[in-house]
Amino acid sequence: TVSTTASSSGTYYLKVEGKVPVRNDYRVLTYINGNGPAKKSCPDRFEVNDQCGQQSCEAAEVNPGSYDKLLLCGGSNVDTDWYSTSVDAGETINVDLSFNNARGDLNLRLFDEDLGAFVARSATSSDTESVSYTSARDQTLYYRVNTIDPELEANTYSMDVSVEQADACQDDGNEP
């Protein structure tokens, strides 16, 4: 841990070197005036989003789009990431994860706003997980990224979220 107090405003640089030439994964957490990643042990931009239940939910609200450099951690403090997106009746949500399965297997489940049983899931052994669900009503949908891999230390993933608009209702011969 390195801590310093700036003597003046400006740009500061941090150089990280190994004792011998080596390639290694590492994380640098930067806190300025105490502000930085909320969860030091497993930081990504949506933390803290580890729990979601009927009484309370820390799900990170996300809009349709692409999100990269997300992080799921294991070890003695297994991480779970929860997200939510609102949809209208008839709209279809698609959630796609991309990651390196060799670094740890991730799973994806989608829940309706009641948080009862899941309405879609993906639990393959590949480098992607994908779910799709068409909502019958206006609601907030919740999705969970987790692992059951006891060997997982940390795995980065990318997430793509899209919402397809419902098809317009076509008049038929029975319309007045």
N, C-alpha and C positions, 0 to 999 in steps of 0.2 A: 504494500500500500504506500502510495506517495501522496503527500498533502503539501500544498504550498499556498501562500497568500500573495496575490499579485501586488507588486509595488506601484504599478500604474496601469491604466487601461491600454489595451492593445491586443495583438494576436500572439498567442503562446503556442509552442510546439512541444510535443512529447515524442521522444525517440525510444523505441523498444528494440533491444538487441539481445541476442542469445550469447552464451559464453563461447560457443563454438558455432560454426555455420550449421544451421539446422532449419528445417521447415516445420512449423508447428501451428496448430490452431490456438487462438487465444482471444479474449475479449477485453476491451478497455472500457471501463465505466467512468464516465465523466460527470462530476457533480459540481455545479456552480451555485454558490450561496445555498447549498443544501438541496438543490433541485437536480434530479437525475432519475434514472430508472427506478420505478417503485419497488421492484423485486430484485434485489441485488444478486440473488442466487440463480436467477433465470430471466434476464431482462429482454423484453422486446417492447415495441412501442405501444402495445395494447395492455400490458400488465398494469394493474392486477385484474385478471379476468379468469380466475381459477375455479370459481364455484357458481353454481346456478341451481336453484331449487324453487319450490313453490312459495317459500317464505321470503327468500331474498335471492337476488341474482346480480352477479358482477359481470355479466356478458358485455363485451365491447360492441357497441353499435357500429356496424359498418354499412356503407353504401355500396351498390354495385361498383366493382372495380378490381384492380389487381393489387395485391399486397405481398411484398417479398421480405425476406430476412426476418421471418417470424421464427420463434424458438420454442421448442417443447423440451423440457428437461425431465430426467428420470433420477436414478440413484436413490438415495434414501428419502428424497422429497419429490415424489412423482408429481409432475405438472399436468394439469388439464387446462385447455384453453377453450373458453366459451365466447361465442359471437352471436349477434342478433341482427336481423334485417326485417323491415316491415314490408308486407306485400298486400295487394288488393285481391279481392275475390277473382278467381280465374287466372291470376298470374302464376308463372312457373319460375321458381328459383333454381339455379344451378350453382353448385359449389364444387370447385375442383382444387385438390391439393397436389402439389408436386414436391418431391423430396427424395433423398437417397435412402432407400430401404435398407441398404447394407449398414447404415449408421443407426438404424432403429426403425421398427415398423410402427407406422402411425395409422390410426383408424378415425373414421368420420361418421357421426350420427346427426341426424336432423330431427328436431322435435317441434311440435306445434306449440302454440302459446300456453297450453295447459301443462306442458312439461311432463306429460304422462309417458306413455310408451312412445318410442321413436317412430317416425313416419317414413324414414328412409335411412339406409346405412350403407357404408362401404368399408369392408375389412379384408382387403386383398393382401397379397405378399409382394406387390409390385411397387414401383416408384410413384404411383399416383393413387388417389382415392377420389371418387366423384359421386355426388348425389344430386338428384333432381326431384322436385315435388311441385305439383300444381295445387294451390290452395283453393278450397271451396268458399273461403270467407276472408274478409279483411282481418289481418292479424300480424303479430310479430312472430317470426319463426326463429328458433334458437338452434345453433349447431355447435357440436362439441368435437374437439380434436383431442385425442388421448392415445396412450399406448398401454399395452399389457406386457411389453418387453422389459423384463427385469434387468437386462444388461444395458438398457439405454442410459447414456449419460446426458446427451443433448443432441437434438437434431433440428436443423433449420428446415423451414418449408416455405413455399409460396402458396398463396391462396387466390383464386379467381372466383369472384361472385358476380353472377348476372341474373337479371330478372327480366323475363320475357312477358310482354304485354299480352293480355287475353285477346283472343280473336273477337272482332266485332260480331255481334249477333246479326245474322242474315235474315231478312224477311223471307217468309215462305208463302205458299198459296193459301195458308190458313189465316193469314193476317187480315184484320178488318180493313 
